[in-house]
Amino acid sequence: MNIDTTLLLISFCGGAFGAAIGALPAFIFCGFLGFVGVAAAMSGSTFDWHSIITFGPFFGPHIAFAGGVAAAAFAKKMGYMVSGKDITAGLMGLKQPGVLVVGGIFGMVGYVSQVTAAAIFNKGQFDTVAFTVVFTALIAKAVFGDGFLGSLTPEAQARGRFVFGGDQRWLPFMESTAEKIVIGVAAGGLSAFVTSTMLADPATASSAPFVGFLISAASLVFLQYGTAVPVTHHITLCAAYGTLFSGGNILWGVTMGIVGALLADLGARLFLIHGDTHIDPPAFGIFTGSLVAYALGIMGLYEMGNVPPVIILAAAVVWGIWDWNKSRAGSVVKAKEIPA
C-alpha cells in the first residue's frame, strides 16, 4: 500500500469541493470530463487524465461524491438541512464552512480507503472505487445518522424493511422489477456492445470499460434538474465488467447489466430507504456486481459460452413479465376498492 502524502492532502480539497458544489453535480462532472480522458488515451497522450481528474482527487467518486454525501449527512445532523439525502444541493449555499471541512475530511478517508482496498484486492476482485463510496457513506451514516442500517419508522416496520413505501423510495419511475430488467437490457446492451467493439481495437481497448459508465454519469445532469431520466451507471459499468471478463461476450455483458440493476435495488431497500443519510444504491450495485462478475470467472462460467447468459436472461424476462402482471393486477384491485 502506498499512501501519497500530496494526493492525501489534495483529496481534502477534492472532498471539500465536492461538498461545495454538491455530490451529484460532482459526479456529473466526473462523467463529462471522463470523455476528455478517453479522447486523450485514444490520441496517444501520456498524461493520465483519469488518475488525476476523472477518478482522481478532482472528481473521483470516492473523493468528491463521497465528500458531498458525508457533508450533507453532517449538515442534516447540525440542523442546516432538512434532509441528509439531498445529494443535488450545493452545500456552499449553507454558509457553513465546517460542512465543507467535513467533506474534505471524508475526501481524505475516501482516498485512503480506496488505496487500501486496491492494495489488498489487487487482482481486481471488485470495483474498489464503488466499494469506497459505500464504505464512506456507511461511516457517515454511523457517525452523523442513525446507524449502519438505519432506524425503521412504525410505517416502515409495518410494510417491511425491504418494501418501498411512503416517501422512502428510490427512483419511483423505475421501481418495479420489470422496469429494471428492461432498462438493464437497454443500457447494458449498449454498454456491452461499445465495450466489446473497443476491446477489439488496441488503440481503444484501455478506455473500453468506461464509455458506457461516463455516458450514464453525464446523463444525470437531467436528473439534477428534475427530469425523470433513468439512473444507469451501475448498469453500464457492470455490463462492461461482464463483457471484459468474458473476453468480449455481449450476452454476458447484458446479463451483468441486469444483475447490476437488481443489486442496486437491493442496496436501496437495505440501506437508502431507512434513515436520514444517503447510501448510494448504484455504488452498491457496482461494488457487488463487479464481485459477481469476478466470481463468475473463478467458477469458469464464462468458458461455457452463451448458454448460461441465455438461461439467466430468459429467467429475468419471465420474472419481469410476472412482476409486471402482478403489479397491474394489484393496481386494478386498488382501483376497484375506491368508492364511486
C-alpha positions as CSV (number, residue, x, y, z in Angstrom):
1,M,0.0,0.0,0.0
2,N,1.4,3.4,-1.0
3,I,-0.3,6.5,0.5
4,D,0.9,9.5,-1.4
5,T,1.0,12.5,1.1
6,T,0.4,15.0,-1.7
7,L,-2.6,13.1,-3.0
8,L,-3.9,12.7,0.5
9,L,-3.8,16.4,1.1
10,I,-5.3,17.2,-2.3
11,S,-8.1,14.7,-1.6
12,F,-9.1,17.0,1.2
13,C,-9.5,19.7,-1.4
14,G,-11.5,17.3,-3.7
15,G,-13.9,16.3,-0.9
16,A,-14.5,19.9,0.2
17,F,-15.0,21.0,-3.4
18,G,-17.4,18.1,-4.0
19,A,-19.4,19.2,-0.9
20,A,-19.4,22.8,-2.1
21,I,-20.9,22.0,-5.5
22,G,-23.0,19.0,-4.3
23,A,-22.4,15.3,-4.5
24,L,-24.5,14.7,-7.7
25,P,-23.1,17.7,-9.6
26,A,-19.6,16.4,-8.8
27,F,-20.4,13.0,-10.1
28,I,-21.9,14.6,-13.3
29,F,-18.6,16.4,-13.8
30,C,-16.9,13.0,-13.5
31,G,-19.0,11.8,-16.4
32,F,-18.5,14.8,-18.7
33,L,-14.8,15.2,-18.0
34,G,-14.2,11.5,-18.4
35,F,-14.7,11.9,-22.1
36,V,-11.6,14.1,-22.2
37,G,-9.6,11.3,-20.7
38,V,-11.0,8.8,-23.2
39,A,-10.1,11.1,-26.1
40,A,-6.6,11.7,-24.7
41,A,-6.0,8.0,-24.3
42,M,-7.2,7.3,-27.8
43,S,-5.0,10.0,-29.2
44,G,-1.9,8.6,-27.5
45,S,-1.5,11.2,-24.8
46,T,0.9,10.2,-22.0
47,F,-0.9,12.3,-19.4
48,D,-3.0,10.1,-17.1
49,W,-6.2,12.2,-17.1
50,H,-8.3,9.6,-15.5
51,S,-6.0,9.2,-12.5
52,I,-5.9,12.9,-11.8
53,I,-9.3,14.2,-12.9
54,T,-12.0,11.6,-13.7
55,F,-11.2,9.0,-10.9
56,G,-8.6,11.1,-9.0
57,P,-8.7,13.8,-6.4
58,F,-10.7,16.2,-8.5
59,F,-13.8,14.3,-9.4
60,G,-13.2,10.7,-8.3
61,P,-16.5,9.5,-6.8
62,H,-14.7,8.0,-3.8
63,I,-13.4,11.5,-3.0
64,A,-15.7,14.3,-4.4
65,F,-19.0,12.4,-4.3
66,A,-18.2,10.7,-1.0
67,G,-17.2,14.1,0.5
68,G,-20.5,15.6,-0.7
69,V,-22.6,12.7,0.7
70,A,-20.8,12.9,4.1
71,A,-21.1,16.7,4.3
72,A,-24.8,16.5,3.6
73,A,-25.2,14.0,6.4
74,F,-23.3,16.3,8.8
75,A,-25.4,19.3,7.7
76,K,-28.6,17.4,8.5
77,K,-27.3,16.4,11.9
78,M,-26.4,20.0,12.7
79,G,-29.8,21.3,11.5
80,Y,-28.6,23.1,8.4
81,M,-30.6,20.9,6.0
82,V,-34.0,19.2,6.1
83,S,-32.7,16.0,4.5
84,G,-29.3,14.4,4.6
85,K,-30.2,12.5,1.5
86,D,-30.2,15.7,-0.7
87,I,-27.2,15.0,-3.0
88,T,-28.3,17.6,-5.5
89,A,-27.7,20.6,-3.2
90,G,-24.6,22.6,-3.4
91,L,-23.6,23.0,0.2
92,M,-21.7,26.2,-0.3
93,G,-25.1,27.8,-0.1
94,L,-25.4,26.8,3.6
95,K,-22.8,29.4,4.5
96,Q,-21.3,26.9,7.0
97,P,-17.6,26.4,6.3
98,G,-17.5,23.4,8.7
99,V,-19.7,21.5,6.4
100,L,-17.1,21.8,3.6
101,V,-14.4,20.8,6.1
102,V,-16.3,17.6,6.8
103,G,-16.5,17.0,3.1
104,G,-12.7,17.4,2.9
105,I,-12.0,15.0,5.7
106,F,-14.2,12.4,4.0
107,G,-12.4,13.0,0.8
108,M,-9.2,12.0,2.6
109,V,-10.9,9.0,4.1
110,G,-12.1,8.0,0.7
111,Y,-8.6,8.2,-0.8
112,V,-7.0,6.1,2.0
113,S,-9.9,3.6,1.8
114,Q,-9.6,3.1,-1.9
115,V,-5.8,2.8,-1.9
116,T,-6.0,0.3,0.9
117,A,-8.8,-1.8,-0.7
118,A,-6.9,-1.7,-4.1
119,A,-3.7,-2.9,-2.4
120,I,-5.4,-5.8,-0.6
121,F,-7.6,-6.9,-3.5
122,N,-5.0,-6.3,-6.2
123,K,-6.4,-9.0,-8.5
124,G,-9.4,-6.9,-9.3
125,Q,-11.9,-8.8,-7.3
126,F,-14.3,-5.9,-7.2
127,D,-14.5,-2.2,-8.0
128,T,-12.7,-0.5,-5.1
129,V,-13.9,3.0,-6.0
130,A,-17.6,1.9,-5.7
131,F,-16.7,-0.1,-2.6
132,T,-15.2,3.1,-1.0
133,V,-18.3,5.2,-1.9
134,V,-20.5,2.7,0.0
135,F,-18.0,2.3,2.9
136,T,-17.5,6.0,3.5
137,A,-21.3,6.6,3.3
138,L,-21.8,3.9,5.9
139,I,-19.3,5.6,8.1
140,A,-21.1,8.9,7.7
141,K,-24.4,7.2,8.4
142,A,-23.0,5.7,11.6
143,V,-21.4,9.0,12.8
144,F,-24.0,11.5,11.7
145,G,-27.1,9.4,11.1
146,D,-28.9,6.6,12.9
147,G,-26.5,3.6,12.5
148,F,-25.4,1.5,9.6
149,L,-28.8,0.0,8.7
150,G,-30.9,3.0,9.8
151,S,-34.0,3.1,12.1
152,L,-37.4,1.9,10.9
153,T,-40.4,4.1,11.4
154,P,-43.6,2.5,12.6
155,E,-44.8,2.7,9.0
156,A,-41.7,1.1,7.7
157,Q,-42.0,-1.7,10.3
158,A,-45.5,-2.4,9.1
159,R,-44.6,-2.7,5.4
160,G,-41.2,-4.5,6.0
161,R,-37.6,-3.4,5.7
162,F,-37.3,-4.4,2.0
163,V,-40.5,-2.8,0.8
164,F,-40.6,0.7,-0.7
165,G,-43.4,2.9,0.7
166,G,-44.4,6.4,1.7
167,D,-41.7,8.9,0.9
168,Q,-38.9,6.4,1.5
169,R,-38.4,5.3,-2.1
170,W,-35.6,5.3,-4.7
171,L,-36.5,6.4,-8.2
172,P,-40.2,5.7,-8.2
173,F,-40.2,5.9,-12.0
174,M,-38.0,2.8,-12.4
175,E,-39.1,1.0,-9.3
176,S,-40.6,-2.3,-10.5
177,T,-38.5,-5.3,-11.4
178,A,-39.9,-5.3,-14.9
179,E,-38.7,-1.7,-15.4
180,K,-35.3,-2.5,-14.0
181,I,-34.9,-5.5,-16.3
182,V,-35.9,-3.6,-19.4
183,I,-33.5,-0.7,-18.7
184,G,-30.9,-3.3,-17.7
185,V,-31.2,-4.8,-21.1
186,A,-31.2,-1.5,-22.9
187,A,-28.4,0.3,-21.2
188,G,-26.5,-2.9,-20.5
189,G,-26.7,-3.9,-24.1
190,L,-25.4,-0.6,-25.4
191,S,-22.5,-0.6,-23.0
192,A,-21.7,-4.2,-23.7
193,F,-21.6,-3.6,-27.5
194,V,-19.4,-0.5,-27.1
195,T,-17.1,-2.3,-24.7
196,S,-16.8,-5.3,-27.0
197,T,-16.1,-3.2,-30.0
198,M,-13.5,-1.1,-28.3
199,L,-11.8,-4.1,-26.8
200,A,-11.2,-5.4,-30.3
201,D,-9.1,-2.3,-31.2
202,P,-5.7,-2.0,-29.3
203,A,-6.0,1.8,-29.7
204,T,-9.2,2.0,-27.7
205,A,-9.0,-1.1,-25.5
206,S,-7.8,0.8,-22.4
207,S,-10.9,3.0,-22.4
208,A,-13.4,0.2,-23.3
209,P,-14.9,-0.3,-19.8
210,F,-15.5,3.4,-19.1
211,V,-17.5,4.8,-22.0
212,G,-21.0,3.5,-21.1
213,F,-20.4,4.5,-17.5
214,L,-19.4,8.0,-18.4
215,I,-22.4,8.5,-20.7
216,S,-24.7,7.3,-17.9
217,A,-23.0,9.6,-15.4
218,A,-23.2,12.6,-17.7
219,S,-26.9,11.9,-18.4
220,L,-27.7,12.6,-14.7
221,V,-27.4,16.3,-15.4
222,F,-31.1,16.0,-16.4
223,L,-32.0,14.2,-13.2
224,Q,-30.3,17.1,-11.3
225,Y,-32.9,19.4,-12.8
226,G,-35.9,17.2,-12.2
227,T,-36.3,15.1,-15.4
228,A,-37.1,11.5,-14.7
229,V,-34.1,10.0,-16.6
230,P,-33.1,6.5,-15.6
231,V,-30.0,6.1,-13.4
232,T,-27.9,3.6,-15.3
233,H,-24.2,4.0,-14.4
234,H,-24.3,0.8,-12.3
235,I,-25.9,-1.0,-15.2
236,T,-23.5,0.2,-17.9
237,L,-20.4,-0.4,-15.7
238,C,-21.5,-3.9,-14.6
239,A,-22.2,-4.7,-18.3
240,A,-18.7,-3.5,-19.2
241,Y,-17.2,-5.7,-16.5
242,G,-19.2,-8.7,-17.7
243,T,-18.1,-8.1,-21.3
244,L,-14.5,-7.5,-20.3
245,F,-14.2,-10.6,-18.0
246,S,-15.8,-12.9,-20.6
247,G,-13.5,-11.8,-23.4
248,G,-15.9,-9.6,-25.2
249,N,-19.1,-11.6,-25.0
250,I,-22.0,-9.1,-25.3
251,L,-24.6,-11.6,-23.9
252,W,-22.6,-11.8,-20.7
253,G,-22.5,-8.0,-20.7
254,V,-26.3,-7.7,-21.0
255,T,-26.7,-10.3,-18.2
256,M,-24.4,-8.4,-15.9
257,G,-26.3,-5.2,-16.7
258,I,-29.4,-6.8,-15.3
259,V,-27.6,-8.1,-12.3
260,G,-26.2,-4.6,-11.6
261,A,-29.7,-3.1,-11.8
262,L,-31.2,-5.7,-9.4
263,L,-28.2,-5.4,-6.9
264,A,-28.6,-1.6,-6.8
265,D,-32.3,-2.1,-6.0
266,L,-31.2,-4.4,-3.1
267,G,-28.9,-1.7,-1.9
268,A,-31.7,0.8,-1.9
269,R,-34.0,-1.5,0.0
270,L,-31.3,-2.4,2.5
271,F,-29.8,1.0,3.3
272,L,-31.2,4.0,1.5
273,I,-34.9,3.9,2.3
274,H,-34.2,3.8,6.1
275,G,-32.6,6.6,7.9
276,D,-31.7,10.2,7.0
277,T,-28.4,9.9,5.1
278,H,-27.6,8.8,1.5
279,I,-26.2,5.4,0.9
280,D,-25.7,5.2,-2.9
281,P,-27.6,2.3,-4.5
282,P,-25.7,2.4,-7.8
283,A,-22.3,2.3,-6.0
284,F,-23.6,-0.7,-4.1
285,G,-24.7,-2.3,-7.4
286,I,-21.3,-1.7,-9.0
287,F,-19.3,-3.0,-5.9
288,T,-21.4,-6.2,-5.6
289,G,-21.9,-6.6,-9.3
290,S,-18.2,-6.4,-10.1
291,L,-17.7,-9.0,-7.4
292,V,-20.3,-11.2,-9.1
293,A,-18.6,-10.7,-12.5
294,Y,-15.2,-11.7,-11.0
295,A,-16.7,-14.8,-9.2
296,L,-18.3,-16.0,-12.5
297,G,-14.8,-16.1,-14.0
298,I,-13.5,-18.0,-11.0
299,M,-16.3,-20.6,-11.4
300,G,-15.5,-20.9,-15.1
301,L,-18.9,-19.9,-16.3
302,Y,-17.6,-17.6,-19.0
303,E,-15.9,-20.5,-20.6
304,M,-19.3,-22.1,-21.2
305,G,-20.1,-19.6,-23.8
306,N,-23.6,-18.3,-24.4
307,V,-25.7,-20.9,-22.7
308,P,-25.5,-19.5,-19.1
309,P,-26.3,-15.9,-20.1
310,V,-29.2,-17.0,-22.3
311,I,-30.7,-19.0,-19.4
312,I,-30.2,-16.1,-17.0
313,L,-31.7,-13.6,-19.5
314,A,-34.7,-15.9,-20.1
315,A,-35.3,-16.2,-16.4
316,A,-35.1,-12.5,-16.0
317,V,-37.6,-11.8,-18.7
318,V,-40.1,-14.3,-17.2
319,W,-39.6,-12.7,-13.8
320,G,-40.1,-9.3,-15.2
321,I,-43.3,-10.3,-17.0
322,W,-44.6,-12.0,-13.9
323,D,-43.8,-8.9,-11.7
324,W,-45.4,-6.5,-14.2
325,N,-48.6,-8.6,-14.4
326,K,-48.7,-8.8,-10.6
327,S,-48.3,-5.1,-10.2
328,R,-51.0,-4.4,-12.7
329,A,-53.4,-6.8,-11.0
330,G,-52.7,-5.1,-7.7
331,S,-53.5,-1.7,-9.3
332,V,-56.8,-3.0,-10.6
333,V,-57.8,-4.3,-7.2
334,K,-57.0,-1.0,-5.6
335,A,-58.9,0.9,-8.2
336,K,-62.0,-1.3,-7.5
337,E,-61.7,-0.6,-3.8
338,I,-62.0,3.2,-4.4
339,P,-65.7,4.3,-3.7
340,A,-67.5,5.6,-6.7
